[in-house]
């Protein structure tokens, strides 16, 4: 309850801050619209030349892309700004402030900045996702849809943990950004259907760096492919990955020496 | 005669400053070696690998060995060249000027007897050099081990075109960075520009796969001339434009973007309040 109240404060502050910079607020909305529209057009162009990508037809891929837009909306709203400042807080010694507060520093670190402008885009994501749902050529139950949405939210959290994994080395190396560019390079793993990956990539991106758990495995579950395996794997690996990141975070904190000490 | 000598000396000084800032940036790039190399492989090899696998599945599904004039191996060559060119042209990302404006870092450049545009261009190229070298090494390796139709002329001319593209993109992106004099955050504008350039420049998929109407429209924008046509020439594909035509079009864009750049800088610098002064 205390944490919920605190989060409500974060959200209120973020809205006040975002509305002070109205031009930036508008730019960000337009940026996301351009980015996602181009993404949809890209797959439309591909489907002018084929009727399936990685075993999925156009309606399935469209729903998959719409799920990406939804994921992006949630990630940009809740986590992206926090993840961006992560290495800087560590290098500049700004973590001191959070360590002295009577709440989990990881909680403040991960959720302090709420991107109000991206929150508006989240509605765009929900709209596209709903539209894509009406296009699919298979039937689905409300229950499986709810689980699918839950898995996308779980995937968003996992992606944030992967981002954290890439920036945690900053505790040891004091480099400006850690390995966060690595995750940007792996964008196509997130955006393209899992069916295009070969066996080696599937193993790497399911068990080692679980990019496939963000959207691909949830989509497989929703499309009725390997339902039980997809669901169990997603939940199990998510728990393991959470524990691993918490372990690294604790180790990192022990290593933290502030900026001037 | 004295005037000419003064001009030559001033130009020499600017070249020295450019080379100096280039050297500093190059050293900064390699400061954190492990991070740099891991990020380089992840951002270059993985997108190419996944694109290859996606096209492989499309070719297999349709049971064809060629699509829109591309075999699968030509597509791999295309994606490698376009990704390395993309990284060279888009070297510094966004915020490299905006940060100076927001945090007052511009103060020192105002009192230095150097051109800010020139100094930043040195840094920009310093970041690109590594990717240019990679492009050269990749083409040589491809030629030696796999053999393709890349001639020396093709490679050299397309390489020079990509240098012109880098200058064009630098002038456009720095003009957007200068908007920081007025607005509080230009990151979203820079991302928008990057998305449009990637889409219109064929970074995601060769433009010949686009519908004809879209291809015709893109001809009126600078995007295809930045990467797509230079890379087409580099990999020995037939381009509708000659090297000279593409160079002329890029030069025209350079002049236009230079004028825009100077205009925005002139207007914006009067708005600069200099944090920390």
HADDOCK unambig.tbl for C-alpha pairs under 7 A between the chains (distance, minus, plus):
assign (segid A and resid 21 and name CA) (segid B and resid 184 and name CA) 6.76 0.50 0.50
assign (segid A and resid 24 and name CA) (segid B and resid 184 and name CA) 6.60 0.50 0.50
assign (segid A and resid 24 and name CA) (segid B and resid 185 and name CA) 5.86 0.50 0.50
assign (segid A and resid 27 and name CA) (segid B and resid 188 and name CA) 5.99 0.50 0.50
assign (segid A and resid 27 and name CA) (segid B and resid 189 and name CA) 6.71 0.50 0.50
assign (segid A and resid 28 and name CA) (segid B and resid 188 and name CA) 5.36 0.50 0.50
assign (segid A and resid 31 and name CA) (segid B and resid 188 and name CA) 5.79 0.50 0.50
assign (segid A and resid 31 and name CA) (segid B and resid 189 and name CA) 6.94 0.50 0.50
assign (segid A and resid 31 and name CA) (segid B and resid 192 and name CA) 5.28 0.50 0.50
assign (segid A and resid 34 and name CA) (segid B and resid 192 and name CA) 6.80 0.50 0.50
assign (segid A and resid 35 and name CA) (segid B and resid 192 and name CA) 6.94 0.50 0.50
assign (segid A and resid 35 and name CA) (segid B and resid 195 and name CA) 6.19 0.50 0.50
assign (segid A and resid 45 and name CA) (segid B and resid 210 and name CA) 6.12 0.50 0.50
assign (segid A and resid 50 and name CA) (segid B and resid 58 and name CA) 6.59 0.50 0.50
assign (segid A and resid 50 and name CA) (segid B and resid 62 and name CA) 6.82 0.50 0.50
assign (segid A and resid 53 and name CA) (segid B and resid 57 and name CA) 6.64 0.50 0.50
assign (segid A and resid 53 and name CA) (segid B and resid 58 and name CA) 5.99 0.50 0.50
assign (segid A and resid 54 and name CA) (segid B and resid 57 and name CA) 5.95 0.50 0.50
assign (segid A and resid 175 and name CA) (segid B and resid 32 and name CA) 6.61 0.50 0.50
assign (segid A and resid 178 and name CA) (segid B and resid 35 and name CA) 6.37 0.50 0.50
assign (segid A and resid 179 and name CA) (segid B and resid 35 and name CA) 5.72 0.50 0.50
assign (segid A and resid 179 and name CA) (segid B and resid 39 and name CA) 6.44 0.50 0.50
assign (segid A and resid 181 and name CA) (segid B and resid 39 and name CA) 5.67 0.50 0.50
assign (segid A and resid 182 and name CA) (segid B and resid 39 and name CA) 4.89 0.50 0.50
assign (segid A and resid 182 and name CA) (segid B and resid 42 and name CA) 5.27 0.50 0.50
assign (segid A and resid 182 and name CA) (segid B and resid 43 and name CA) 6.22 0.50 0.50
assign (segid A and resid 184 and name CA) (segid B and resid 43 and name CA) 6.90 0.50 0.50
assign (segid A and resid 185 and name CA) (segid B and resid 42 and name CA) 5.27 0.50 0.50
assign (segid A and resid 185 and name CA) (segid B and resid 43 and name CA) 3.79 0.50 0.50
assign (segid A and resid 185 and name CA) (segid B and resid 46 and name CA) 6.50 0.50 0.50
assign (segid A and resid 185 and name CA) (segid B and resid 47 and name CA) 6.40 0.50 0.50
assign (segid A and resid 186 and name CA) (segid B and resid 42 and name CA) 6.86 0.50 0.50
assign (segid A and resid 186 and name CA) (segid B and resid 46 and name CA) 6.35 0.50 0.50
assign (segid A and resid 186 and name CA) (segid B and resid 47 and name CA) 6.73 0.50 0.50
assign (segid A and resid 188 and name CA) (segid B and resid 47 and name CA) 5.99 0.50 0.50
assign (segid A and resid 188 and name CA) (segid B and resid 50 and name CA) 6.46 0.50 0.50
assign (segid A and resid 189 and name CA) (segid B and resid 50 and name CA) 6.83 0.50 0.50
assign (segid A and resid 196 and name CA) (segid B and resid 53 and name CA) 5.56 0.50 0.50
assign (segid A and resid 196 and name CA) (segid B and resid 54 and name CA) 5.11 0.50 0.50
assign (segid A and resid 196 and name CA) (segid B and resid 57 and name CA) 5.96 0.50 0.50
assign (segid A and resid 197 and name CA) (segid B and resid 53 and name CA) 6.32 0.50 0.50
